[in-house]
Amino acid sequence: MIQVRIKPGVEDRIRGFFPWVYRPEIISYSKQPKKGDLVVVRDYSGRFLGYGYINPSTNISIRIVSFNKEEPIGEELIRKRLKDALDYRKRLSLDSNAYRLVHSEGDFLPGLIVDVYGEYAVVEFTTYGMRSFKDWVVKALVELLKPKGIYERVSDYVATIEGVEDKGGILYGDVPEEVTIWEHDLKFLVLVPRGQKTGFFLDQRRARRLIRNFVKPGDECLDLFCHTGGFALNMKRAGAKKVTAVDLSEEALKVGKKNASLNQMSDVEWLEANAFDFLRKMHAEGRRFDLVVIDPPSFAKNKASVPSALRGYKELFFRGLHVTKPGGYLVVYSCSFHIRREHLLQTLLEASKDVKRQVRIVGESIQDLDHPWMLQTPNTLYLKGIYAEVL
């Protein structure tokens, strides 16, 4: 196994269980590594720090999988981590047959995402090194889950940054184009090969349930960036008179309509539109809603894009406050680690001053319990939501 030594001072962070080693922090290799090679990470004096895998061409060069000298990386360790992850999910009361089984660093398997949709599993290897363990992962999943099928998704990021050339596809059994899942008292269709992320936003399960607390019978609600209608259908189930669901994706809206039919729901208006343009139009027309939900995609992929992302949020909040009725609620989310809770609150405060509306914060949320995050790796806490009463 390749021995890697790191610069003095870096070892304190790693001994505190931080699982990443950045390329500039590496001093030497025992031999030149290739992407996906297993490595032993040592401090400047040669003392053991951890076992990991390496991609020398990426900024985060090493991901540490084990900090225990007696626990090297191998098939047995991968299976144990997957079993531990499953045992944890079994203890949760998620009220759904769909859940995240593995949340990368949050389950001590950096570079691996596994989502379960009923009798099927969808995996995403977000690093080249973790993908080299694919056979071990699939074997363990088949043994632990006994699924009908396992499907691999490969994101553009992984293909470009990590250098993965494979396009993914079925890894085991058979996987249909559409899978029906249930969550609380609703059913949803999941497009396994073509849907966003691994097919469904499982991290917002708790938020979708929470949103019902802000709906009164007879309310008119707005769901911006609605995707396939997760919030929209929960609003409707809570007693909303009418829900307007807006998204730029024609395919997502088609699935949303199918989801409404699946749950015998009417009075949901599905509109293909740019959310910014739609809000400007509603503002200009003086249209107002009792509840407005804004759940955009990640505006900040990196730290450098934060200022422009915050300008986008400011515009959304400004227009959103204008179209929320007095006594109504504006709910906003960010799924980017780089957009912090404080960013959202400060931007909402600035927008409220511009609009001259008083705002009371009545709740907050983060990703659901099947998306655990590590205190030592703050990037694993990425989703946050703010629930504001607009007076």
C-alpha positions, 0 to 999 in steps of 0.5 A: 500500500502506498505511504503518504506523508503530510505537512506538519500541522495538518495531522491535528485536524486528521486526528480530530477525524477530518477525513480529507487531505488536500493536494497541497498538504501532501509532502511525499509518496512511497511511489507515484499513485494512480487515481483510486489507489489505496494509501496509508496516511502518515504525519511528518514523522511517519506516525499512522493517521489513517487508511484512505484512497487517492486521486492525485489530480483532484484538490481533495486528493485523499479521502480517509475511510478508516482512522483505526490501524487495525481496520484496513480498507477491504471488503469486510470493512465496506460490508460492516459500514453498510450494515451499520448504516442499515441498522441505523435507518431501521431505528428511525421512524421515517414513515416511508419506504424510501430513504437514504441508506448511505450519506457519504462521509455521514456514514463513514463511506466517503464518496458513496450515496445509496438511496432505497426506493421500495424494492430498488436501490440507486447508488452514486459513487461520487469519487473515483476511489470509492467506485473502485469498491463497486463490486464490494458495495453491490455484493453487500447491498444484495445480501443486506437489502435483497433488492429486485434491482440496483441502479448506478447514477453517474453525475456530470461532476463525477465524470468531469472532475473525478474522471469516471468514464462509465455512464452507469446503469443497472448493476444488479437485477432489473430496474424499471423506468418508474418506481412508486414510493410512499411517504406519509399518506402520499404516493410519488413516482420516481424516475430512476434513470432520469430524475434529479439526484438519484430520483427524488429529494429524500432529504426534504421528507421532514420539511414536506411534513412540516409544511402542512402546519402552515396551511389552513383549509381554503388557503391558496399556496405557491410552490416554486421550483416544485420539481415533481410536486413534493411540497405542492401535494402536501399543501393540498393534502393539508387542505389548501383550496388551490396550489400553483406549482412552478418549475422550468422542467417540462419532464418534472411537471409531467411527473408532478401531474401524474403524482397528483392523479396518483393521489386523486388530487385536483386544483393543482395548477402546474406551470412551466416557467422561470421562477424569477419571471413568474414572481415578477409577474405575480408582483406586477399583477398584485397576486398574493398567496397564503403560503409561498415555498421557495426551494431552488437548486444549488445556486452556489457550487463553490465559495466563489459563487456565494455573492452571486447566489445571494443576489439571486436569493435576495431577488427571490425573497424580495418578490416572495415577500411581495406576493405573500399575504399579511399573516401568511408564510414565506418558506425558503430553503438552500441545498448548498453548503456554501450558503449558510443559515446566517446568509439566508437570515441576513438576506431575508432581513435585507429583503424585508427592509426593502419591502417594508414588511415585518417578518417573524421566524417561526421555524427552521429545518435541516435534512432529515434523519437519514442524512446524518452529518459529521461535526468534523465535516461541516460540508455534510450539513448542507440543507437548511430551511427558514419558515417566516410569518410575513406580517 
